[in-house]
Amino acid sequence: MFTTHEIRTGRGILQYRRESLTGIRCRISPIRVDRQIDAAPALPSSRDGCPFCPDAIESSTPTFQDGSRLRCGESVTFPNLYPFAACHVVTVITPDHTAGRFDRRCLADAISGTADERCSERLLFEDEIFWSATPVPLGEREVRGVLPVSTLAEFGPYVEPLADGILRIIAFYRSLGTHAFNASIFFDAPKTAGRGHRVFCSLIARLNPNRLSMCDSAFMERLHLEPVILTLPESLGALFREKG
């Protein structure tokens, strides 16, 4: 599934990994975690100037061609002002300015608008969806949930199980001091049910908001298209069970 080339340095190890299926490459450098990127987040305390708070969202966000925004429960979905796909939307999950916790209904609303793997150190948990650390991560502490379906048309019964899994991963990230993350869901093309790839959801931890404006996307990510990762995927399963 993936290949690893490891180099030992005076301060630890450096791994070069490549996923056989996708060709994705990354470098894993656990020593870089000592840079203390998990410092407590520094978030704006006020709603003033926030385009996604209820007082401003109607005037500061774009609409679809018919002049509407999609609403489901508390969530509001609208087109991205700066899209990098034909269909690229933004969903504000909750009206709270600083959401301490997401609940199951909140995430479900937003989402609506193999034997070797099970024995792997990268396994986190499994219910209707199989969750494990990605062997060749595109971002820090990447976790992938694999669903037993292929297309958006089959997705309905798995919305709430997926929301439950995402909540567990978010709680895990927060237990490690990470308060920022990204998530994406990948579907196969329509009408490929039963013969396409499985739907999967990937989450990555991001650098906490900070007053120094430190960024986790540097020259390796932007110019070489090869992310530098701090956490070994094989360590993530043990960390999840330890925090569990």
C-alpha positions in Angstrom: 0.0 0.0 0.0 2.9 2.4 0.7 6.7 2.5 0.8 8.9 4.0 3.4 12.5 5.1 3.2 13.9 6.1 6.6 17.0 8.1 7.5 18.4 8.4 11.0 19.8 11.8 11.9 21.6 13.1 15.0 18.2 14.2 16.5 15.9 11.4 15.4 14.4 9.9 12.2 13.2 11.3 8.9 10.9 9.2 6.8 10.0 9.5 3.1 6.7 7.8 2.3 4.8 7.2 -1.0 1.3 5.8 -1.3 1.2 3.2 -4.1 -2.4 3.9 -5.1 -2.3 7.7 -5.4 1.4 8.4 -5.8 1.1 10.9 -2.9 4.4 11.6 -1.2 5.2 13.1 2.2 8.0 13.5 4.6 7.6 12.7 8.3 9.8 14.5 10.8 8.7 13.8 14.4 11.4 16.0 15.9 9.6 19.1 14.4 6.8 18.7 17.0 9.2 20.2 19.5 8.5 23.6 17.8 5.5 23.8 20.1 2.9 24.3 17.4 0.1 23.1 19.8 0.3 26.3 21.9 -3.1 27.4 23.2 -5.1 29.1 20.4 -5.5 32.9 20.3 -9.0 33.5 19.0 -10.8 36.9 18.5 -13.1 37.3 21.4 -15.6 39.5 19.7 -18.2 39.0 16.9 -17.4 42.4 15.6 -16.1 42.1 12.0 -16.8 38.4 11.8 -18.4 37.7 8.4 -19.9 34.4 9.5 -21.7 35.5 12.6 -25.6 35.8 12.3 -25.5 39.7 12.3 -23.3 39.8 9.2 -23.7 36.5 7.3 -26.6 37.8 5.1 -24.6 40.9 3.9 -21.1 39.5 3.8 -21.5 36.2 2.1 -22.4 35.4 -1.5 -25.5 33.5 -2.7 -26.2 30.9 -5.3 -27.5 32.0 -8.7 -31.1 32.0 -7.6 -30.2 34.4 -4.7 -30.5 31.7 -2.0 -28.3 30.1 0.6 -28.8 26.5 1.8 -30.0 26.2 5.3 -30.3 23.0 7.3 -30.8 23.2 11.0 -28.3 25.8 12.3 -26.0 25.4 9.3 -25.8 27.9 6.4 -24.1 27.0 3.1 -23.1 29.4 0.3 -20.7 29.6 -2.6 -17.0 30.2 -1.9 -15.9 33.7 -3.0 -12.6 32.3 -4.2 -13.4 28.8 -5.5 -10.8 26.2 -6.6 -13.4 23.7 -8.0 -16.5 23.9 -10.2 -18.7 23.3 -7.2 -17.0 24.8 -4.1 -19.1 25.9 -1.1 -18.6 27.1 2.4 -20.8 25.9 5.3 -21.1 27.8 8.6 -21.9 24.9 10.9 -23.1 26.9 14.0 -24.1 30.5 14.7 -21.7 30.5 17.7 -18.7 32.7 17.2 -16.3 30.4 19.1 -17.9 26.9 19.1 -16.4 25.0 22.1 -18.1 21.8 20.9 -20.0 20.5 17.9 -22.9 18.1 18.7 -24.0 15.3 16.4 -27.1 17.1 15.0 -25.0 20.1 14.2 -22.5 18.2 12.1 -25.1 16.0 10.5 -27.0 19.1 9.4 -23.8 20.5 7.8 -22.9 17.2 6.1 -26.5 17.0 4.7 -26.7 20.7 3.1 -9.6 -4.9 5.1 -8.0 -7.4 7.5 -4.5 -5.9 7.4 -5.8 -2.5 8.1 -7.7 -3.8 11.1 -4.6 -5.1 12.7 -2.6 -2.0 11.9 -1.1 0.3 14.5 -2.9 3.0 12.5 -6.4 1.8 13.3 -8.3 4.2 15.5 -11.8 2.6 15.6 -14.5 1.0 13.5 -18.3 0.9 13.5 -20.2 1.4 10.2 -17.2 3.4 9.1 -13.5 2.3 9.3 -11.3 5.1 10.8 -7.5 4.9 10.7 -4.4 7.2 10.4 -3.6 7.7 6.7 -0.2 6.0 5.9 1.0 8.8 3.7 -0.6 11.9 5.2 -1.2 15.1 3.3 -1.5 17.0 6.6 -0.6 16.6 10.3 -2.4 13.8 12.1 -4.5 12.9 9.0 -7.3 10.5 9.8 -9.3 8.8 7.1 -12.8 7.3 7.5 -13.7 4.8 4.8 -17.5 4.2 4.1 -19.0 1.1 2.6 -20.5 3.0 -0.4 -19.1 4.8 -3.4 -21.4 7.7 -4.5 -23.3 10.6 -3.1 -26.6 8.9 -4.0 -25.8 6.1 -1.5 -24.6 8.5 1.2 -27.8 9.2 3.1 -27.8 6.4 5.7 -24.2 7.3 6.7 -24.6 11.0 7.3 -25.1 10.6 11.1 -22.5 7.8 11.6 -20.0 10.0 9.8 -20.9 13.0 12.0 -20.3 10.7 15.1 -16.9 9.7 13.8 -15.9 13.2 13.0 -16.8 14.3 16.5 -14.6 11.6 18.0 -11.7 12.7 15.8 -12.3 16.4 16.8 -12.3 15.4 20.5 -9.1 13.4 20.0 -7.4 16.4 18.3 -8.5 18.7 21.1 -7.1 16.3 23.7 -3.7 16.7 21.9 -4.0 20.5 22.1 -5.1 21.0 18.5 -8.0 23.4 18.0 -8.0 23.8 14.2 -8.6 21.3 11.5 -9.8 20.7 7.9 -12.1 18.0 6.6 -13.0 16.8 3.1 -15.3 14.1 1.8 -14.5 12.3 -1.5 -17.1 10.6 -3.6 -16.8 8.6 -6.9 -18.6 9.7 -10.0 -22.4 9.3 -10.2 -23.7 5.9 -11.4 -20.6 4.0 -10.3 -22.2 2.4 -7.3 -20.7 -1.0 -6.5 -17.8 -0.6 -8.9 -16.1 2.7 -8.0 -13.8 3.6 -5.1 -15.2 3.9 -1.6 -16.4 7.2 -0.2 -13.9 8.5 2.3 -13.6 11.4 4.7 -10.1 12.8 5.5 -9.4 15.2 8.5 -6.1 16.9 9.2 -4.9 18.9 12.2 -3.9 22.5 11.4 -1.7 25.0 13.3 -3.7 26.7 16.1 -4.5 30.4 15.5 -1.7 32.3 17.1 -0.5 35.9 17.5 2.8 35.2 15.7 1.0 34.3 12.5 3.0 31.0 12.2 1.8 28.9 9.3 1.9 25.2 8.7 2.1 25.6 4.9 5.7 26.5 3.9 8.0 26.0 0.9 7.9 22.2 0.9 4.1 22.2 0.7 3.7 25.1 -1.7 6.7 24.7 -4.1 7.5 21.0 -3.8 3.9 19.7 -3.3 5.2 17.4 -0.6 4.0 18.0 3.0 6.3 17.7 6.0 4.5 15.8 8.7 5.4 15.7 12.4 3.5 12.7 13.7 4.1 9.1 12.6 0.8 7.6 11.5 1.6 4.4 13.4 1.8 6.5 16.6 -1.7 8.0 16.1 -3.6 4.8 16.9 -1.8 4.4 20.2 -2.4 8.0 21.0 -6.1 7.7 20.3 -6.5 4.7 22.6 -4.4 6.4 25.3 -6.7 9.5 25.2 -9.8 7.4 24.6 
